[in-house]
Amino acid sequence: MDSLVVGSKVKAYIKGKGLHTSGDAVEAVSKQVAKMLDAAVSRCKENKRMTVRPCDL
């Protein structure tokens, strides 16, 4: 699966908090985003809509 996040942005965010980022952290973040989006899509479909909204997240 292609990454759903921009690795440099994730690393910069974590660096801004004074920490380092492991090599596999960006992939883990992307997987969590995919799970969150899958749940949002499911909720959207359950509500018989075709548009994912912030409330679905």
C-alpha distance matrix in Angstrom:
0.0 3.8 6.4 8.7 11.7 13.9 14.4 18.0 18.8 17.7 19.7 22.6 22.8 23.0 25.4 27.5 28.0 29.5 26.8 24.4 20.7 19.4 16.8 14.2 15.2 12.9 9.8 11.9 12.8 9.4 9.1 12.6 12.2 9.8 12.6 15.2 14.0 13.9 17.4 18.6 17.7 19.5 22.4 22.6 22.9 25.4 27.5 27.4 26.0 23.6 23.0 21.1 23.6 23.8 25.7 22.7 21.0
3.8 0.0 3.8 6.4 9.0 10.7 11.6 15.0 15.9 15.4 17.4 20.0 20.5 21.1 23.3 25.2 26.2 27.6 25.2 22.9 19.3 18.5 15.9 13.9 14.6 11.6 9.3 12.1 12.2 8.7 9.8 13.1 11.9 10.3 13.8 15.6 14.3 15.0 18.4 19.0 18.3 20.8 23.3 23.1 23.8 26.5 28.2 28.1 26.2 23.6 22.5 20.6 22.8 23.0 25.4 22.7 20.9
6.4 3.8 0.0 3.8 5.5 7.5 8.3 11.8 12.4 11.7 13.9 16.4 16.8 17.5 19.7 21.5 22.4 24.0 21.7 19.6 16.1 15.8 13.6 11.7 11.6 8.3 6.8 9.6 9.0 5.7 8.1 10.8 9.5 9.1 12.6 13.9 13.1 14.6 17.6 18.0 18.1 20.7 22.7 22.8 24.0 26.5 27.9 28.2 26.2 23.8 22.2 19.9 21.6 21.1 23.6 21.4 19.0
8.7 6.4 3.8 0.0 3.8 7.0 9.1 12.3 11.7 11.1 14.1 16.1 15.8 17.0 19.6 20.8 21.7 23.8 21.9 20.4 17.1 17.5 16.0 14.0 12.9 9.5 8.8 10.5 8.6 5.2 8.0 9.6 7.1 7.2 10.9 11.4 10.2 12.4 15.2 15.0 15.3 18.2 19.9 19.7 21.3 23.8 24.9 25.4 23.1 20.8 18.9 16.4 17.9 17.4 20.0 18.0 15.6
11.7 9.0 5.5 3.8 0.0 3.8 6.0 8.8 7.9 7.5 10.6 12.3 12.1 13.6 16.0 17.1 18.2 20.3 18.6 17.3 14.2 15.3 14.2 12.9 11.2 7.6 8.5 10.1 7.5 5.7 9.4 10.2 8.0 9.7 12.9 12.8 12.4 15.1 17.3 16.9 17.9 20.8 22.0 22.0 24.0 26.3 27.1 27.9 25.4 23.3 21.0 18.3 19.0 17.9 20.7 19.2 16.5
13.9 10.7 7.5 7.0 3.8 0.0 3.8 5.6 5.4 6.4 8.8 10.1 10.9 12.7 14.3 15.5 17.3 19.0 17.7 16.1 13.4 14.8 13.6 13.3 11.9 8.2 10.1 12.3 10.0 8.9 12.7 13.6 11.7 13.5 16.7 16.5 16.0 18.8 21.0 20.5 21.4 24.5 25.5 25.3 27.4 29.8 30.4 31.1 28.5 26.2 23.7 21.2 21.7 20.5 23.6 22.5 19.6
14.4 11.6 8.3 9.1 6.0 3.8 0.0 3.8 5.4 5.2 6.1 8.5 9.9 10.8 12.1 14.1 15.7 16.8 15.0 12.9 10.0 11.3 10.0 10.3 9.1 5.8 8.4 10.8 9.2 9.1 12.6 13.8 12.9 14.8 17.6 17.8 18.1 20.6 22.7 22.6 23.8 26.5 27.7 27.9 29.9 32.1 33.0 33.8 31.4 29.3 26.9 24.2 24.7 23.2 26.0 24.8 21.7
18.0 15.0 11.8 12.3 8.8 5.6 3.8 0.0 3.8 5.5 5.1 6.0 8.5 9.9 10.2 12.0 14.3 15.2 14.0 12.2 10.3 12.4 11.7 12.9 11.5 8.9 12.0 14.1 12.3 12.6 16.2 17.0 15.9 18.1 20.9 20.7 20.9 23.8 25.6 25.3 26.6 29.5 30.4 30.4 32.7 34.9 35.5 36.4 33.7 31.6 28.9 26.3 26.4 24.7 27.7 27.0 23.8
18.8 15.9 12.4 11.7 7.9 5.4 5.4 3.8 0.0 3.8 5.4 5.0 6.1 8.6 9.7 10.4 12.7 14.4 13.8 12.9 11.3 13.9 13.9 14.5 12.2 9.6 12.8 14.2 11.5 12.1 15.8 15.7 14.2 17.0 19.6 18.7 19.1 22.2 23.7 23.0 24.7 27.6 28.1 28.1 30.7 32.7 33.0 34.1 31.4 29.5 26.5 23.8 23.5 21.5 24.6 24.2 21.0
17.7 15.4 11.7 11.1 7.5 6.4 5.2 5.5 3.8 0.0 3.8 5.5 5.2 6.3 8.6 9.9 11.1 12.9 11.5 10.7 8.5 11.1 11.6 11.7 8.9 6.8 10.3 11.0 8.3 9.8 13.2 12.9 12.2 15.2 17.3 16.7 17.7 20.6 21.8 21.7 23.6 26.1 26.7 27.2 29.7 31.5 32.0 33.4 31.0 29.4 26.6 23.5 23.3 21.1 23.7 23.1 19.7
19.7 17.4 13.9 14.1 10.6 8.8 6.1 5.1 5.4 3.8 0.0 3.8 5.4 5.2 6.0 8.5 10.0 10.7 9.1 7.6 6.0 9.0 9.8 11.1 8.8 7.7 11.5 12.4 10.7 12.5 15.7 15.7 15.5 18.3 20.3 20.1 21.2 24.0 25.3 25.3 27.2 29.6 30.3 30.9 33.4 35.1 35.7 37.1 34.8 33.1 30.4 27.3 27.1 24.8 27.4 26.8 23.3
22.6 20.0 16.4 16.1 12.3 10.1 8.5 6.0 5.0 5.5 3.8 0.0 3.8 5.5 4.9 6.0 8.7 9.8 9.6 9.3 9.0 12.4 13.5 15.0 12.5 11.2 15.0 15.8 13.6 15.3 18.6 18.3 17.6 20.6 22.7 21.9 22.8 25.9 27.0 26.6 28.7 31.3 31.6 31.9 34.7 36.4 36.7 38.1 35.5 33.9 30.9 27.9 27.3 24.8 27.6 27.5 24.1
22.8 20.5 16.8 15.8 12.1 10.9 9.9 8.5 6.1 5.2 5.4 3.8 0.0 3.8 5.5 5.1 6.7 9.1 9.2 9.9 9.7 13.2 14.8 15.5 12.3 11.4 15.0 15.0 12.3 14.5 17.5 16.4 15.8 19.2 20.8 19.6 20.9 24.1 24.7 24.3 26.7 29.1 29.1 29.6 32.6 34.0 34.2 35.9 33.4 32.1 29.0 25.9 24.9 22.1 24.7 24.8 21.3
23.0 21.1 17.5 17.0 13.6 12.7 10.8 9.9 8.6 6.3 5.2 5.5 3.8 0.0 3.8 5.3 5.2 6.8 5.7 6.6 6.7 10.4 12.7 13.5 10.3 10.5 14.2 13.8 11.7 14.6 17.2 16.1 16.3 19.7 20.9 20.1 21.9 24.8 25.3 25.4 27.9 30.0 30.1 31.1 33.9 35.1 35.6 37.5 35.3 34.1 31.2 27.8 27.0 24.2 26.4 26.2 22.5
25.4 23.3 19.7 19.6 16.0 14.3 12.1 10.2 9.7 8.6 6.0 4.9 5.5 3.8 0.0 3.8 5.2 5.0 5.0 5.8 7.5 11.2 13.5 15.3 12.7 12.9 16.7 16.8 15.1 17.6 20.4 19.7 19.8 23.1 24.5 23.8 25.4 28.3 29.0 29.0 31.4 33.6 33.8 34.6 37.4 38.7 39.1 40.9 38.6 37.2 34.2 31.0 30.2 27.4 29.8 29.7 26.1
27.5 25.2 21.5 20.8 17.1 15.5 14.1 12.0 10.4 9.9 8.5 6.0 5.1 5.3 3.8 0.0 3.8 5.3 7.4 9.4 11.0 14.8 17.0 18.4 15.5 15.4 19.1 19.0 16.7 19.2 22.1 20.8 20.5 24.1 25.4 24.1 25.7 28.9 29.2 28.8 31.4 33.8 33.5 34.2 37.2 38.5 38.6 40.5 38.0 36.8 33.6 30.4 29.1 26.2 28.5 29.0 25.4
28.0 26.2 22.4 21.7 18.2 17.3 15.7 14.3 12.7 11.1 10.0 8.7 6.7 5.2 5.2 3.8 0.0 3.8 5.7 8.8 10.7 14.3 17.2 18.2 15.0 15.6 19.2 18.3 16.2 19.3 21.6 20.0 20.3 23.9 24.6 23.4 25.5 28.5 28.4 28.3 31.2 33.2 32.8 33.9 36.9 37.8 38.0 40.2 38.0 37.2 34.0 30.6 29.3 26.0 28.0 28.4 24.8
29.5 27.6 24.0 23.8 20.3 19.0 16.8 15.2 14.4 12.9 10.7 9.8 9.1 6.8 5.0 5.3 3.8 0.0 3.8 7.1 10.1 13.5 16.6 18.2 15.5 16.6 20.2 19.6 18.1 21.2 23.5 22.2 22.8 26.3 27.1 26.3 28.4 31.2 31.4 31.5 34.3 36.2 36.0 37.2 40.1 41.0 41.4 43.5 41.4 40.4 37.4 34.0 32.8 29.7 31.6 31.9 28.2
26.8 25.2 21.7 21.9 18.6 17.7 15.0 14.0 13.8 11.5 9.1 9.6 9.2 5.7 5.0 7.4 5.7 3.8 0.0 3.8 6.8 9.9 13.2 14.7 12.2 13.9 17.2 16.5 15.6 18.8 20.8 19.9 20.9 24.1 24.9 24.5 26.7 29.2 29.6 30.1 32.7 34.5 34.7 36.0 38.7 39.6 40.4 42.4 40.4 39.4 36.6 33.1 32.3 29.3 31.2 31.0 27.3
24.4 22.9 19.6 20.4 17.3 16.1 12.9 12.2 12.9 10.7 7.6 9.3 9.9 6.6 5.8 9.4 8.8 7.1 3.8 0.0 3.8 6.7 9.7 11.8 10.0 11.7 14.9 14.8 14.5 17.4 19.4 19.2 20.3 23.1 24.2 24.3 26.3 28.6 29.4 30.1 32.4 34.3 34.9 36.1 38.5 39.7 40.6 42.5 40.5 39.2 36.5 33.2 32.8 30.1 32.2 31.6 27.9
20.7 19.3 16.1 17.1 14.2 13.4 10.0 10.3 11.3 8.5 6.0 9.0 9.7 6.7 7.5 11.0 10.7 10.1 6.8 3.8 0.0 3.8 6.5 8.2 6.4 8.0 11.2 11.3 11.2 13.9 15.9 16.0 17.2 19.8 21.0 21.5 23.3 25.4 26.5 27.4 29.4 31.2 32.1 33.3 35.5 36.9 38.0 39.6 37.7 36.3 33.9 30.6 30.5 28.1 30.2 29.2 25.6
19.4 18.5 15.8 17.5 15.3 14.8 11.3 12.4 13.9 11.1 9.0 12.4 13.2 10.4 11.2 14.8 14.3 13.5 9.9 6.7 3.8 0.0 3.8 5.6 5.4 8.0 10.0 10.3 11.4 13.8 15.2 15.9 17.7 19.6 20.8 21.9 23.7 25.4 26.7 28.0 29.7 31.3 32.6 33.9 35.8 37.1 38.6 40.2 38.5 37.0 34.9 31.6 31.9 29.8 31.7 30.3 26.8
16.8 15.9 13.6 16.0 14.2 13.6 10.0 11.7 13.9 11.6 9.8 13.5 14.8 12.7 13.5 17.0 17.2 16.6 13.2 9.7 6.5 3.8 0.0 3.8 5.7 7.1 8.4 9.9 11.5 12.9 14.3 15.9 17.4 18.8 20.4 21.9 23.3 24.7 26.5 27.8 29.1 30.8 32.5 33.6 35.2 36.8 38.4 39.6 37.9 36.2 34.2 31.2 31.9 30.1 32.2 30.5 27.2
14.2 13.9 11.7 14.0 12.9 13.3 10.3 12.9 14.5 11.7 11.1 15.0 15.5 13.5 15.3 18.4 18.2 18.2 14.7 11.8 8.2 5.6 3.8 0.0 3.8 5.6 5.5 6.5 8.9 10.2 11.0 12.8 14.6 15.7 17.1 18.8 20.3 21.5 23.2 24.8 26.1 27.6 29.3 30.6 32.1 33.6 35.4 36.6 35.1 33.5 31.8 28.7 29.6 27.9 29.8 27.8 24.6
15.2 14.6 11.6 12.9 11.2 11.9 9.1 11.5 12.2 8.9 8.8 12.5 12.3 10.3 12.7 15.5 15.0 15.5 12.2 10.0 6.4 5.4 5.7 3.8 0.0 3.8 5.4 5.1 6.2 8.7 9.9 10.7 12.4 14.3 15.5 16.6 18.5 20.0 21.4 22.7 24.4 26.0 27.3 28.7 30.5 31.8 33.4 34.9 33.3 31.9 29.8 26.5 27.0 25.1 26.9 25.3 21.8
12.9 11.6 8.3 9.5 7.6 8.2 5.8 8.9 9.6 6.8 7.7 11.2 11.4 10.5 12.9 15.4 15.6 16.6 13.9 11.7 8.0 8.0 7.1 5.6 3.8 0.0 3.8 5.4 5.1 6.2 8.7 9.9 10.6 12.4 14.4 15.3 16.5 18.4 20.2 21.0 22.5 24.5 25.9 26.8 28.6 30.4 31.7 32.9 31.0 29.3 27.2 24.1 24.8 23.1 25.3 23.7 20.4
9.8 9.3 6.8 8.8 8.5 10.1 8.4 12.0 12.8 10.3 11.5 15.0 15.0 14.2 16.7 19.1 19.2 20.2 17.2 14.9 11.2 10.0 8.4 5.5 5.4 3.8 0.0 3.8 5.4 5.0 6.3 8.7 9.9 10.6 12.5 14.3 15.3 16.5 18.6 20.0 20.9 22.7 24.6 25.6 27.0 28.7 30.4 31.5 29.9 28.1 26.5 23.5 24.7 23.4 25.3 23.2 20.2
11.9 12.1 9.6 10.5 10.1 12.3 10.8 14.1 14.2 11.0 12.4 15.8 15.0 13.8 16.8 19.0 18.3 19.6 16.5 14.8 11.3 10.3 9.9 6.5 5.1 5.4 3.8 0.0 3.8 5.4 5.1 6.3 8.7 9.9 10.7 12.5 14.3 15.4 16.8 18.5 20.0 21.3 22.9 24.4 26.0 27.2 29.0 30.5 29.2 27.9 26.2 22.9 23.8 22.2 23.7 21.6 18.4
12.8 12.2 9.0 8.6 7.5 10.0 9.2 12.3 11.5 8.3 10.7 13.6 12.3 11.7 15.1 16.7 16.2 18.1 15.6 14.5 11.2 11.4 11.5 8.9 6.2 5.1 5.4 3.8 0.0 3.8 5.4 5.1 6.2 8.7 10.0 10.6 12.3 14.3 15.5 16.6 18.4 20.1 21.3 22.5 24.5 25.9 27.2 28.7 27.1 25.8 23.7 20.4 20.9 19.1 20.9 19.1 15.7
9.4 8.7 5.7 5.2 5.7 8.9 9.1 12.6 12.1 9.8 12.5 15.3 14.5 14.6 17.6 19.2 19.3 21.2 18.8 17.4 13.9 13.8 12.9 10.2 8.7 6.2 5.0 5.4 3.8 0.0 3.8 5.4 5.0 6.2 8.7 9.8 10.5 12.2 14.3 15.2 16.3 18.4 20.0 20.8 22.5 24.3 25.8 26.8 25.1 23.4 21.6 18.5 19.6 18.4 20.5 18.3 15.4
9.1 9.8 8.1 8.0 9.4 12.7 12.6 16.2 15.8 13.2 15.7 18.6 17.5 17.2 20.4 22.1 21.6 23.5 20.8 19.4 15.9 15.2 14.3 11.0 9.9 8.7 6.3 5.1 5.4 3.8 0.0 3.8 5.4 5.0 6.3 8.7 9.8 10.5 12.5 14.3 15.2 16.6 18.6 19.9 21.1 22.7 24.6 25.7 24.5 23.1 21.8 18.7 20.1 19.1 20.5 17.9 15.2
12.6 13.1 10.8 9.6 10.2 13.6 13.8 17.0 15.7 12.9 15.7 18.3 16.4 16.1 19.7 20.8 20.0 22.2 19.9 19.2 16.0 15.9 15.9 12.8 10.7 9.9 8.7 6.3 5.1 5.4 3.8 0.0 3.8 5.4 5.1 6.2 8.6 9.8 10.7 12.4 14.3 15.5 16.7 18.4 20.1 21.2 22.9 24.6 23.3 22.4 20.8 17.3 18.1 16.6 17.7 15.4 12.4
12.2 11.9 9.5 7.1 8.0 11.7 12.9 15.9 14.2 12.2 15.5 17.6 15.8 16.3 19.8 20.5 20.3 22.8 20.9 20.3 17.2 17.7 17.4 14.6 12.4 10.6 9.9 8.7 6.2 5.0 5.4 3.8 0.0 3.8 5.4 5.0 6.1 8.5 9.9 10.5 12.2 14.2 15.3 16.3 18.3 19.9 21.1 22.5 20.9 19.6 17.7 14.3 15.1 13.8 15.5 13.3 10.4
9.8 10.3 9.1 7.2 9.7 13.5 14.8 18.1 17.0 15.2 18.3 20.6 19.2 19.7 23.1 24.1 23.9 26.3 24.1 23.1 19.8 19.6 18.8 15.7 14.3 12.4 10.6 9.9 8.7 6.2 5.0 5.4 3.8 0.0 3.8 5.4 5.1 6.0 8.6 9.7 10.4 12.2 14.2 15.1 16.4 18.2 20.0 20.9 19.5 18.1 16.8 13.8 15.5 15.1 16.6 13.6 11.5
12.6 13.8 12.6 10.9 12.9 16.7 17.6 20.9 19.6 17.3 20.3 22.7 20.8 20.9 24.5 25.4 24.6 27.1 24.9 24.2 21.0 20.8 20.4 17.1 15.5 14.4 12.5 10.7 10.0 8.7 6.3 5.1 5.4 3.8 0.0 3.8 5.5 5.1 6.3 8.7 9.9 10.7 12.5 14.3 15.5 16.6 18.6 20.1 19.3 18.5 17.4 14.2 15.7 15.1 15.6 12.6 10.5
15.2 15.6 13.9 11.4 12.8 16.5 17.8 20.7 18.7 16.7 20.1 21.9 19.6 20.1 23.8 24.1 23.4 26.3 24.5 24.3 21.5 21.9 21.9 18.8 16.6 15.3 14.3 12.5 10.6 9.8 8.7 6.2 5.0 5.4 3.8 0.0 3.8 5.5 5.2 6.3 8.7 10.0 10.7 12.4 14.4 15.4 16.8 18.6 17.4 17.0 15.3 11.7 12.6 11.5 12.1 9.4 6.8
14.0 14.3 13.1 10.2 12.4 16.0 18.1 20.9 19.1 17.7 21.2 22.8 20.9 21.9 25.4 25.7 25.5 28.4 26.7 26.3 23.3 23.7 23.3 20.3 18.5 16.5 15.3 14.3 12.3 10.5 9.8 8.6 6.1 5.1 5.5 3.8 0.0 3.8 5.3 4.9 6.1 8.6 9.8 10.3 12.3 14.1 15.3 16.5 14.9 13.8 12.3 9.0 10.7 10.7 11.8 8.7 7.2
13.9 15.0 14.6 12.4 15.1 18.8 20.6 23.8 22.2 20.6 24.0 25.9 24.1 24.8 28.3 28.9 28.5 31.2 29.2 28.6 25.4 25.4 24.7 21.5 20.0 18.4 16.5 15.4 14.3 12.2 10.5 9.8 8.5 6.0 5.1 5.5 3.8 0.0 3.8 5.4 5.1 6.2 8.7 9.8 10.7 12.3 14.4 15.3 14.5 13.7 13.2 10.4 12.8 13.3 13.7 10.1 9.5
17.4 18.4 17.6 15.2 17.3 21.0 22.7 25.6 23.7 21.8 25.3 27.0 24.7 25.3 29.0 29.2 28.4 31.4 29.6 29.4 26.5 26.7 26.5 23.2 21.4 20.2 18.6 16.8 15.5 14.3 12.5 10.7 9.9 8.6 6.3 5.2 5.3 3.8 0.0 3.8 5.5 5.1 6.2 8.6 10.0 10.5 12.5 14.3 13.9 14.1 13.4 10.3 11.9 12.0 11.4 7.8 7.4
18.6 19.0 18.0 15.0 16.9 20.5 22.6 25.3 23.0 21.7 25.3 26.6 24.3 25.4 29.0 28.8 28.3 31.5 30.1 30.1 27.4 28.0 27.8 24.8 22.7 21.0 20.0 18.5 16.6 15.2 14.3 12.4 10.5 9.7 8.7 6.3 4.9 5.4 3.8 0.0 3.8 5.4 5.1 6.1 8.6 9.8 10.7 12.4 11.2 11.3 10.0 6.6 8.1 8.6 8.4 4.7 5.2
17.7 18.3 18.1 15.3 17.9 21.4 23.8 26.6 24.7 23.6 27.2 28.7 26.7 27.9 31.4 31.4 31.2 34.3 32.7 32.4 29.4 29.7 29.1 26.1 24.4 22.5 20.9 20.0 18.4 16.3 15.2 14.3 12.2 10.4 9.9 8.7 6.1 5.1 5.5 3.8 0.0 3.8 5.5 5.0 6.2 8.6 9.9 10.6 9.4 8.8 8.6 6.4 9.3 11.1 11.1 7.5 8.8
19.5 20.8 20.7 18.2 20.8 24.5 26.5 29.5 27.6 26.1 29.6 31.3 29.1 30.0 33.6 33.8 33.2 36.2 34.5 34.3 31.2 31.3 30.8 27.6 26.0 24.5 22.7 21.3 20.1 18.4 16.6 15.5 14.2 12.2 10.7 10.0 8.6 6.2 5.1 5.4 3.8 0.0 3.8 5.4 5.2 6.1 8.6 9.8 10.1 10.6 11.2 9.3 11.7 13.3 12.3 8.5 10.2
22.4 23.3 22.7 19.9 22.0 25.5 27.7 30.4 28.1 26.7 30.3 31.6 29.1 30.1 33.8 33.5 32.8 36.0 34.7 34.9 32.1 32.6 32.5 29.3 27.3 25.9 24.6 22.9 21.3 20.0 18.6 16.7 15.3 14.2 12.5 10.7 9.8 8.7 6.2 5.1 5.5 3.8 0.0 3.8 5.5 5.0 6.3 8.7 8.9 10.5 10.4 8.4 9.7 11.1 9.3 5.9 8.5
22.6 23.1 22.8 19.7 22.0 25.3 27.9 30.4 28.1 27.2 30.9 31.9 29.6 31.1 34.6 34.2 33.9 37.2 36.0 36.1 33.3 33.9 33.6 30.6 28.7 26.8 25.6 24.4 22.5 20.8 19.9 18.4 16.3 15.1 14.3 12.4 10.3 9.8 8.6 6.1 5.0 5.4 3.8 0.0 3.8 5.5 5.2 6.4 5.4 6.8 6.9 5.7 7.8 10.3 9.2 6.3 9.5
22.9 23.8 24.0 21.3 24.0 27.4 29.9 32.7 30.7 29.7 33.4 34.7 32.6 33.9 37.4 37.2 36.9 40.1 38.7 38.5 35.5 35.8 35.2 32.1 30.5 28.6 27.0 26.0 24.5 22.5 21.1 20.1 18.3 16.4 15.5 14.4 12.3 10.7 10.0 8.6 6.2 5.2 5.5 3.8 0.0 3.8 5.3 4.9 5.7 6.9 8.8 8.8 11.4 14.1 13.0 10.0 12.9
25.4 26.5 26.5 23.8 26.3 29.8 32.1 34.9 32.7 31.5 35.1 36.4 34.0 35.1 38.7 38.5 37.8 41.0 39.6 39.7 36.9 37.1 36.8 33.6 31.8 30.4 28.7 27.2 25.9 24.3 22.7 21.2 19.9 18.2 16.6 15.4 14.1 12.3 10.5 9.8 8.6 6.1 5.0 5.5 3.8 0.0 3.8 5.4 7.7 10.1 11.6 11.2 12.9 15.0 13.0 10.3 13.4
27.5 28.2 27.9 24.9 27.1 30.4 33.0 35.5 33.0 32.0 35.7 36.7 34.2 35.6 39.1 38.6 38.0 41.4 40.4 40.6 38.0 38.6 38.4 35.4 33.4 31.7 30.4 29.0 27.2 25.8 24.6 22.9 21.1 20.0 18.6 16.8 15.3 14.4 12.5 10.7 9.9 8.6 6.3 5.2 5.3 3.8 0.0 3.8 5.6 9.0 10.1 10.2 11.2 13.6 11.4 9.6 13.3
27.4 28.1 28.2 25.4 27.9 31.1 33.8 36.4 34.1 33.4 37.1 38.1 35.9 37.5 40.9 40.5 40.2 43.5 42.4 42.5 39.6 40.2 39.6 36.6 34.9 32.9 31.5 30.5 28.7 26.8 25.7 24.6 22.5 20.9 20.1 18.6 16.5 15.3 14.3 12.4 10.6 9.8 8.7 6.4 4.9 5.4 3.8 0.0 3.8 6.9 9.3 10.6 12.4 15.5 14.0 12.1 15.7
26.0 26.2 26.2 23.1 25.4 28.5 31.4 33.7 31.4 31.0 34.8 35.5 33.4 35.3 38.6 38.0 38.0 41.4 40.4 40.5 37.7 38.5 37.9 35.1 33.3 31.0 29.9 29.2 27.1 25.1 24.5 23.3 20.9 19.5 19.3 17.4 14.9 14.5 13.9 11.2 9.4 10.1 8.9 5.4 5.7 7.7 5.6 3.8 0.0 3.8 5.6 7.6 9.5 13.0 12.2 10.6 14.1
23.6 23.6 23.8 20.8 23.3 26.2 29.3 31.6 29.5 29.4 33.1 33.9 32.1 34.1 37.2 36.8 37.2 40.4 39.4 39.2 36.3 37.0 36.2 33.5 31.9 29.3 28.1 27.9 25.8 23.4 23.1 22.4 19.6 18.1 18.5 17.0 13.8 13.7 14.1 11.3 8.8 10.6 10.5 6.8 6.9 10.1 9.0 6.9 3.8 0.0 3.8 6.7 9.5 13.2 13.5 11.6 14.5
23.0 22.5 22.2 18.9 21.0 23.7 26.9 28.9 26.5 26.6 30.4 30.9 29.0 31.2 34.2 33.6 34.0 37.4 36.6 36.5 33.9 34.9 34.2 31.8 29.8 27.2 26.5 26.2 23.7 21.6 21.8 20.8 17.7 16.8 17.4 15.3 12.3 13.2 13.4 10.0 8.6 11.2 10.4 6.9 8.8 11.6 10.1 9.3 5.6 3.8 0.0 3.8 6.2 9.9 10.9 9.5 12.0
21.1 20.6 19.9 16.4 18.3 21.2 24.2 26.3 23.8 23.5 27.3 27.9 25.9 27.8 31.0 30.4 30.6 34.0 33.1 33.2 30.6 31.6 31.2 28.7 26.5 24.1 23.5 22.9 20.4 18.5 18.7 17.3 14.3 13.8 14.2 11.7 9.0 10.4 10.3 6.6 6.4 9.3 8.4 5.7 8.8 11.2 10.2 10.6 7.6 6.7 3.8 0.0 3.8 6.9 8.2 6.3 8.3
23.6 22.8 21.6 17.9 19.0 21.7 24.7 26.4 23.5 23.3 27.1 27.3 24.9 27.0 30.2 29.1 29.3 32.8 32.3 32.8 30.5 31.9 31.9 29.6 27.0 24.8 24.7 23.8 20.9 19.6 20.1 18.1 15.1 15.5 15.7 12.6 10.7 12.8 11.9 8.1 9.3 11.7 9.7 7.8 11.4 12.9 11.2 12.4 9.5 9.5 6.2 3.8 0.0 3.8 5.3 5.4 7.3
23.8 23.0 21.1 17.4 17.9 20.5 23.2 24.7 21.5 21.1 24.8 24.8 22.1 24.2 27.4 26.2 26.0 29.7 29.3 30.1 28.1 29.8 30.1 27.9 25.1 23.1 23.4 22.2 19.1 18.4 19.1 16.6 13.8 15.1 15.1 11.5 10.7 13.3 12.0 8.6 11.1 13.3 11.1 10.3 14.1 15.0 13.6 15.5 13.0 13.2 9.9 6.9 3.8 0.0 3.8 5.3 5.4
25.7 25.4 23.6 20.0 20.7 23.6 26.0 27.7 24.6 23.7 27.4 27.6 24.7 26.4 29.8 28.5 28.0 31.6 31.2 32.2 30.2 31.7 32.2 29.8 26.9 25.3 25.3 23.7 20.9 20.5 20.5 17.7 15.5 16.6 15.6 12.1 11.8 13.7 11.4 8.4 11.1 12.3 9.3 9.2 13.0 13.0 11.4 14.0 12.2 13.5 10.9 8.2 5.3 3.8 0.0 3.8 5.4
22.7 22.7 21.4 18.0 19.2 22.5 24.8 27.0 24.2 23.1 26.8 27.5 24.8 26.2 29.7 29.0 28.4 31.9 31.0 31.6 29.2 30.3 30.5 27.8 25.3 23.7 23.2 21.6 19.1 18.3 17.9 15.4 13.3 13.6 12.6 9.4 8.7 10.1 7.8 4.7 7.5 8.5 5.9 6.3 10.0 10.3 9.6 12.1 10.6 11.6 9.5 6.3 5.4 5.3 3.8 0.0 3.8
21.0 20.9 19.0 15.6 16.5 19.6 21.7 23.8 21.0 19.7 23.3 24.1 21.3 22.5 26.1 25.4 24.8 28.2 27.3 27.9 25.6 26.8 27.2 24.6 21.8 20.4 20.2 18.4 15.7 15.4 15.2 12.4 10.4 11.5 10.5 6.8 7.2 9.5 7.4 5.2 8.8 10.2 8.5 9.5 12.9 13.4 13.3 15.7 14.1 14.5 12.0 8.3 7.3 5.4 5.4 3.8 0.0
